[in-house]
Amino acid sequence: MNISIAEAKAKLSELVSRAEAGEEIVLTRHGKVAARIAPPAVAELLPRIGALKGKIWIADDFDELGPEWDEYVK
């Protein structure tokens, strides 16, 4: 949609709503493109379950205490 800046001043709220809905609005000044109002970028979210599969590992002995803990475990 092309719209002049003068008209956009009067309809800014409506234009922002249309951009939020996915429409791109081109603002013109004297018939030439001056700016664009674009829909917000959609962030791609990682799937929550299994997103880090293969990227994290835990050592087999991670829950075994070393000899330095002997005096605390008695």
C-alpha positions as CSV (number, residue, x, y, z in Angstrom):
1,M,0.0,0.0,0.0
2,N,1.4,3.4,-0.9
3,I,0.3,6.5,1.1
4,S,1.6,10.0,1.3
5,I,3.3,11.2,4.5
6,A,0.6,13.9,4.9
7,E,-2.1,11.3,4.9
8,A,-0.1,8.9,7.1
9,K,0.0,11.6,9.8
10,A,-3.7,11.4,10.1
11,K,-4.0,7.6,9.9
12,L,-0.9,6.5,11.8
13,S,-2.7,4.3,14.3
14,E,-4.6,2.5,11.5
15,L,-1.4,2.1,9.4
16,V,0.4,0.5,12.4
17,S,-2.4,-1.9,13.0
18,R,-2.3,-2.9,9.3
19,A,1.5,-3.4,9.6
20,E,1.0,-5.6,12.7
21,A,-1.4,-7.7,10.6
22,G,1.3,-8.3,8.0
23,E,0.9,-5.6,5.5
24,E,3.8,-3.4,4.3
25,I,3.0,0.3,4.0
26,V,5.1,2.5,1.7
27,L,5.2,6.2,2.7
28,T,5.8,8.6,-0.2
29,R,6.8,12.3,-0.4
30,H,6.1,14.1,-3.7
31,G,5.4,10.7,-5.3
32,K,8.8,9.2,-4.3
33,V,9.4,6.5,-1.7
34,A,10.5,8.0,1.6
35,A,10.0,5.2,4.1
36,R,8.4,1.9,4.8
37,I,6.3,0.6,7.7
38,A,6.9,-3.1,7.8
39,P,5.4,-5.9,9.9
40,P,7.5,-7.0,12.9
41,A,10.0,-9.8,12.2
42,V,9.0,-13.2,13.5
43,A,11.6,-14.7,15.7
44,E,12.1,-18.4,15.2
45,L,12.0,-20.2,18.5
46,L,13.9,-23.4,19.2
47,P,11.7,-26.4,20.0
48,R,11.8,-26.8,23.7
49,I,12.0,-30.6,23.9
50,G,15.2,-31.9,22.5
51,A,16.5,-28.5,21.4
52,L,20.0,-29.2,22.8
53,K,20.2,-32.9,22.0
54,G,23.7,-33.8,21.1
55,K,25.1,-30.5,22.3
56,I,25.3,-31.2,26.0
57,W,26.9,-34.2,27.7
58,I,27.4,-35.2,31.3
59,A,30.4,-37.2,32.4
60,D,29.7,-40.7,33.7
61,D,31.2,-39.9,37.1
62,F,29.8,-36.4,37.6
63,D,28.0,-37.4,40.8
64,E,30.9,-39.2,42.4
65,L,32.7,-37.2,45.1
66,G,36.5,-37.1,45.1
67,P,38.7,-37.9,48.0
68,E,38.8,-34.2,49.1
69,W,35.2,-34.7,50.3
70,D,35.8,-37.6,52.6
71,E,36.0,-35.5,55.8
72,Y,32.6,-34.0,55.0
73,V,30.7,-37.2,54.1
74,K,31.4,-39.1,57.4
